[in-house]
């Protein structure tokens, strides 16, 4: 290793083990808000990251339990904690029994789409696939905002052993202080590369699909978890295989949340009651048994909050009757400390924070004349917005011009100064409804 790139710190970070198949909506007993996060699943994938000085390398294999004849994809991401780093060429080192699929090499830069790499940029020999930079200057530059992600497909040949894991690593050439330098990373830095265990063809391939989770759930409120176990490839020897009665675990951060048996359709459900707030990443897991191979779903994420905010109540719009020359004042009740936002289709908005008694008030401004104006009031807590309380009001008079609004503003200011010495007006609740 070049001294100019001397390793300052080494660390291995386990990212995930999951797969990919299209997700389906889940069922939640807890009150939920916002959109659902859809997960996907298939055969178990694995990712491992390794940090060397300021550079971070993440390697992923699409299927850690393939059978002979199946294709697997290796993905590698280069990113860095400093300004930029460079790649002249990258060598993906795998077991020689894996055969590179011509034309499968791609490169994704940052958030852009994956771009196929020309065959001229890819060279192969048993156990090594080399990708050379296509840039005119001879190298790619990656950074924290523009990580570079390569993918390569391989076919599992009959030469692959089912007795021992297939390991992988990589090497690459970069631009050092005094010219080109190279680094070589052994499989041990990535939990074997990540390692791949070729399965005997006699066993059935399975997939596991975890239903979508709500984006936000409430602590101590039961949430139904659901996953579907399926046989994607029956045993090669024609032996019968079934998923009915097989145990599926639902796991978060290594902790088993609950376990359920799959029914005749392969569906397993159980209830989970969150006990702590914060982010939760959940996977469904099926361990290999009898003539069935195991499977792990893609992770589905949710956020557990102390309580989901409720729609504000006792919402009032003053004065009554409301005229286009009046400054509309909105008040009501919410939980103490909650942030309250009031909006109206007439491009007006005001915000407030509920006090210790839960009361809030803000001035929405001048509203245009007309009937049926809907004023929407939401409360927020822990970044979660409540269902809306909607008040419908009529505004008398004519719609003010900009200059008329300025005049009315000063009139209102004078009225407020006069109010310091007493006086006031009674308000009206209008017609109030709730919308989720």
C-alpha positions in Angstrom: 0.0 0.0 0.0 1.3 3.4 -0.9 2.4 5.4 2.2 0.6 8.5 0.9 -2.6 6.5 1.4 -1.7 4.9 4.7 -4.6 3.4 6.5 -5.7 5.5 9.4 -8.7 3.6 10.5 -10.3 0.3 9.6 -13.9 -0.6 10.3 -16.5 -3.1 9.1 -20.1 -2.2 9.0 -22.8 -4.9 8.5 -25.5 -3.2 6.3 -28.3 -5.7 5.6 -29.3 -9.1 4.5 -32.4 -9.0 2.3 -33.7 -9.5 -1.2 -36.1 -8.0 -3.7 -39.6 -8.8 -4.9 -42.6 -6.5 -5.4 -44.3 -5.6 -2.1 -48.0 -5.5 -1.2 -49.9 -3.2 1.2 -49.9 -4.3 4.8 -52.7 -4.1 7.5 -52.1 -1.9 10.5 -54.2 -1.9 13.7 -52.4 1.2 14.9 -53.5 4.6 13.7 -51.2 5.5 10.7 -50.3 8.6 8.8 -48.8 9.5 5.5 -47.8 7.1 2.7 -46.7 3.4 3.2 -43.2 2.3 2.6 -43.3 -0.6 0.1 -40.8 -3.4 0.5 -39.6 -6.0 -1.9 -38.2 -9.5 -1.5 -36.6 -12.5 -3.1 -33.6 -14.8 -2.4 -31.4 -13.5 0.4 -29.0 -10.8 -0.5 -26.1 -9.5 1.6 -24.1 -6.2 1.8 -20.9 -5.4 3.7 -19.1 -2.1 4.0 -15.4 -1.5 4.8 -13.8 1.9 5.6 -10.2 2.5 4.8 -9.0 6.0 5.8 -11.6 8.3 4.3 -12.9 5.9 1.6 -15.9 3.6 2.1 -16.4 0.5 0.0 -19.7 -1.3 0.0 -20.1 -4.7 -1.7 -23.4 -6.5 -2.3 -24.3 -9.8 -3.7 -27.9 -10.3 -5.0 -28.3 -14.0 -3.9 -26.2 -15.7 -1.2 -27.9 -19.0 -1.8 -28.0 -19.6 -5.6 -28.2 -22.9 -7.4 -26.2 -24.0 -10.4 -27.4 -22.2 -13.5 -28.7 -19.2 -11.7 -27.3 -15.6 -12.2 -26.1 -13.5 -9.3 -25.1 -9.8 -9.3 -22.2 -8.3 -7.6 -22.6 -4.5 -6.8 -19.8 -2.3 -5.5 -20.1 1.3 -4.4 -17.2 3.7 -3.9 -17.6 6.8 -1.8 -15.4 9.0 0.4 -15.6 11.3 3.3 -13.1 13.8 1.8 -13.5 15.8 -1.3 -12.8 13.3 -4.1 -11.0 10.0 -4.8 -10.3 8.3 -8.1 -10.5 5.0 -10.0 -8.4 4.1 -13.0 -9.6 0.5 -13.0 -11.5 -1.9 -10.7 -11.0 -5.6 -10.5 -13.8 -7.8 -9.1 -12.2 -11.0 -7.8 -14.6 -14.0 -7.5 -14.3 -17.8 -7.5 -13.2 -19.0 -11.0 -16.4 -21.2 -11.2 -18.5 -18.0 -11.6 -18.8 -17.0 -15.3 -19.1 -13.3 -16.1 -22.2 -12.5 -18.2 -21.0 -10.4 -21.2 -22.6 -7.0 -21.5 -23.8 -7.0 -17.9 -21.4 -4.3 -16.5 -23.0 -1.0 -15.5 -22.0 2.2 -13.7 -24.2 4.5 -11.7 -22.9 7.9 -10.7 -24.6 9.6 -7.8 -28.4 9.6 -8.2 -28.2 9.0 -12.0 -29.4 5.9 -13.6 -27.2 2.9 -14.2 -25.4 3.2 -17.6 -24.2 0.1 -19.5 -20.4 0.0 -19.9 -19.0 -0.8 -23.3 -17.4 -4.2 -23.8 -14.1 -2.4 -24.6 -14.0 -1.3 -20.9 -14.4 -4.8 -19.6 -11.8 -7.6 -19.6 -12.2 -11.0 -18.1 -10.1 -14.0 -17.0 -11.0 -16.9 -14.7 -11.8 -15.3 -11.3 -11.1 -11.7 -12.3 -13.3 -9.1 -14.1 -11.5 -5.8 -14.8 -13.3 -2.6 -15.6 -11.2 0.3 -16.9 -12.3 4.0 -16.8 -14.0 5.3 -19.9 -13.2 9.0 -19.0 -10.9 10.9 -21.4 -8.6 11.8 -18.4 -8.2 8.1 -17.7 -10.0 7.9 -14.3 -13.3 8.3 -12.6 -13.6 10.6 -9.6 -16.0 9.7 -6.8 -17.1 11.7 -3.8 -19.7 11.7 -1.0 -22.2 13.4 -3.3 -21.3 11.4 -6.3 -20.6 7.8 -5.3 -19.8 5.4 -8.1 -21.6 2.1 -8.1 -20.6 -0.8 -10.4 -22.6 -4.0 -11.1 -21.6 -7.2 -12.8 -23.6 -10.4 -13.4 -22.2 -13.9 -13.1 -23.7 -17.4 -13.9 -23.2 -20.1 -11.3 -21.6 -23.0 -13.2 -21.5 -26.7 -12.5 -17.9 -26.2 -11.4 -19.0 -24.4 -8.3 -18.8 -26.3 -5.0 -21.8 -26.8 -2.8 -19.4 -27.8 0.1 -17.7 -24.5 0.8 -18.7 -20.8 0.4 -17.6 -18.9 -2.6 -15.6 -15.8 -1.5 -14.8 -12.6 -3.3 -12.8 -9.4 -2.9 -11.5 -6.6 -5.1 -8.6 -4.4 -6.1 -8.4 -1.0 -7.8 -5.9 1.5 -9.1 -6.2 5.1 -8.0 -4.4 8.4 -8.4 -1.9 8.8 -5.6 0.4 11.6 -4.6 3.2 10.5 -6.9 1.3 8.7 -9.6 -0.8 5.6 -9.9 -1.1 3.3 -6.8 -3.2 0.2 -6.1 -5.0 -1.4 -3.2 -6.2 -5.0 -2.8 -9.0 -6.0 -0.4 -9.4 -9.5 0.8 -12.7 -11.3 1.2 -12.3 -11.2 5.0 -12.9 -7.5 5.0 -16.4 -8.1 3.6 -17.6 -11.2 5.5 -16.3 -13.3 2.7 -17.0 -10.9 -0.1 -20.0 -11.3 1.0 -19.8 -15.0 0.8 -22.1 -17.1 -1.5 -23.1 -20.7 -0.7 -24.2 -22.7 -3.7 -27.2 -24.8 -2.9 -27.9 -28.4 -4.0 -30.4 -28.4 -6.9 -32.6 -30.9 -5.1 -33.8 -28.3 -2.6 -36.6 -25.9 -3.5 -35.9 -22.2 -3.9 -38.1 -19.9 -1.8 -38.9 -16.2 -1.6 -40.3 -14.1 1.2 -42.3 -10.9 0.7 -42.9 -8.6 3.6 -46.0 -6.4 3.3 -45.6 -2.6 3.5 -45.4 -0.9 6.8 -47.0 2.4 7.7 -44.6 5.3 7.6 -45.4 6.2 11.2 -46.8 4.1 14.0 -47.7 4.7 17.6 -45.8 3.3 20.6 -47.8 0.6 22.5 -50.4 0.3 19.6 -50.5 -3.2 18.1 -49.3 -3.4 14.4 -50.1 -6.4 12.2 -47.0 -7.8 10.4 -47.6 -9.9 7.3 -45.3 -11.8 5.0 -45.8 -14.3 2.2 -43.6 -17.3 1.7 -43.5 -18.9 -1.7 -41.7 -21.6 -3.6 -40.0 -20.0 -6.7 -38.3 -23.2 -8.0 -39.4 -26.7 -6.9 -36.9 -29.4 -6.1 -35.1 -30.7 -9.1 -35.8 -34.3 -8.1 -39.6 -33.7 -8.3 -40.1 -34.2 -4.6 -43.1 -32.5 -3.1 -42.5 -29.3 -1.2 -44.9 -27.1 0.8 -44.8 -23.8 2.7 -47.9 -24.5 4.8 -47.1 -24.7 8.5 -43.5 -23.3 8.1 -42.4 -20.8 10.7 -41.6 -17.2 9.6 -39.8 -14.8 12.0 -40.2 -11.1 12.0 -36.9 -9.5 13.0 -35.7 -6.0 13.8 -32.0 -5.3 14.6 -31.4 -8.9 15.4 -34.4 -9.2 17.8 -37.2 -11.5 16.9 -40.4 -9.5 17.3 -42.8 -12.4 16.7 -43.1 -15.7 14.9 -46.0 -17.0 12.9 -46.9 -20.1 10.8 -47.6 -19.8 7.1 -51.0 -20.9 6.0 -51.9 -22.8 2.9 -51.3 -19.7 0.8 -47.9 -19.1 2.5 -49.2 -16.1 4.4 -47.9 -15.6 7.9 -49.2 -12.8 10.2 -48.5 -11.8 13.8 -49.0 -8.7 16.0 -46.1 -6.6 17.1 -46.5 -3.9 19.8 -43.7 -1.3 19.6 -42.1 -0.7 23.0 -39.7 2.1 22.1 -39.7 5.1 19.9 -37.4 5.7 17.0 -36.7 4.2 13.6 -37.4 0.5 13.1 -36.2 -1.7 10.2 -38.0 -5.0 10.0 -37.4 -8.1 7.9 -39.2 -11.4 7.6 -36.9 -14.5 7.8 -37.4 -18.1 6.9 -34.8 -20.6 7.9 -34.0 -23.6 5.6 -35.8 -26.7 6.6 -36.3 -30.2 5.1 -36.2 -29.7 1.3 -36.7 -25.9 1.4 -34.0 -23.3 1.1 -34.2 -20.3 3.4 -35.2 -16.8 2.4 -35.1 -13.3 3.9 -37.3 -10.4 2.8 -36.1 -6.9 2.0 -36.3 -4.6 5.0 -39.4 -2.4 5.5 -39.0 0.7 7.7 -41.3 2.6 10.0 -40.9 5.2 12.7 -42.4 4.7 16.1 -43.5 7.9 17.9 -44.8 8.5 21.4 -48.3 9.4 20.2 -49.9 10.3 16.9 -51.2 13.9 16.9 -54.9 14.4 16.8 -56.8 17.0 14.8 -57.1 20.4 16.5 -60.5 21.0 18.2 -62.7 24.0 19.1 -61.4 25.8 16.0 -62.8 29.4 15.6 -62.5 32.0 12.9 -63.0 35.6 14.1 -64.5 38.2 13.8 -68.1 37.2 13.0 -69.4 38.1 10.5 -66.1 38.0 8.6 -65.6 40.7 6.0 -62.9 41.0 3.4 -61.7 44.1 5.3 -61.1 42.1 8.5 -58.0 40.3 9.5 -59.1 36.7 10.0 -57.9 35.3 13.3 -57.9 31.5 13.9 -57.8 29.9 17.3 -58.5 26.5 18.8 -57.1 23.7 21.0 -54.3 21.2 20.5 -51.9 19.3 22.7 -49.6 21.6 24.7 -46.4 22.4 22.8 -47.7 21.2 19.4 -46.9 23.2 16.3 -50.1 24.3 14.5 -50.3 25.4 10.9 -53.3 27.2 9.4 -53.8 27.4 5.6 -56.4 28.7 3.2 -56.7 28.3 -0.5 -56.3 32.0 -0.9 -52.5 31.7 -0.5 -52.7 32.7 3.2 -51.0 30.9 6.0 -50.2 31.4 9.7 -48.6 29.3 12.4 -48.7 29.1 16.2 -47.6 26.9 19.1 -50.1 25.6 21.5 -49.5 26.9 25.0 -49.5 25.0 28.3 -53.3 24.9 28.2 -53.3 23.7 24.6 -54.7 27.0 23.3 -53.4 28.5 20.0 -54.2 31.5 17.9 -52.7 33.2 14.8 -53.8 35.8 12.3 -54.5 34.4 8.8 -54.8 37.9 7.2 -57.3 39.2 4.7 -59.5 36.6 2.9 -61.1 37.3 -0.5 -64.9 37.8 -0.6 -66.9 34.7 -1.3 -68.7 31.7 0.2 -67.4 28.4 1.4 -63.7 29.2 2.0 -62.1 26.1 3.6 -59.6 26.9 6.3 -57.4 23.8 7.2 -55.7 23.4 10.6 -53.1 20.8 11.3 -51.1 20.1 14.5 -47.6 18.5 14.3 -45.6 16.6 16.9 -42.2 14.8 16.4 -42.4 15.7 12.8 -45.7 14.0 12.3 -48.7 16.0 11.0 -52.2 15.3 12.4 -55.4 14.8 10.4 -56.8 18.2 9.4 -59.6 20.1 11.1 -61.4 22.1 8.4 -63.5 25.1 9.0 -65.8 26.5 6.3 -66.4 30.3 6.4 -68.1 32.9 4.3 -66.4 36.2 3.7 -68.6 39.3 3.0 -67.7 42.3 0.9 -65.4 42.6 -2.1 -62.0 41.2 -2.7 -59.4 43.9 -1.8 -56.7 45.2 -4.0 -53.1 45.4 -2.8 -53.4 49.1 -1.9 -56.7 48.5 -0.1 -55.1 45.7 1.9 -52.4 48.2 3.0 -55.0 50.7 4.0 -56.9 48.1 6.0 -53.7 46.9 7.6 -53.1 50.4 9.2 -56.8 50.6 10.2 -56.4 47.2 11.9 -53.2 48.4 13.6 -55.1 51.4 15.0 -57.9 49.2 16.2 -55.4 47.0 18.0 -53.8 49.9 19.7 -57.3 51.0 20.8 -58.0 47.5 22.1 -55.1 47.9 24.6 -57.5 50.0 26.5 -60.4 47.4 26.5 -63.0 46.0 24.2 -63.2 42.9 22.1 -65.5 40.8 20.0 -67.2 37.4 20.2 -66.2 34.8 17.7 -67.9 32.0 15.8 -67.0 28.4 15.4 -68.2 28.2 11.8 -68.9 24.7 10.5 -66.2 22.2 11.7 -65.2 18.9 10.3 -62.2 16.5 10.4 -60.3 15.1 7.5 -57.6 12.5 7.7 
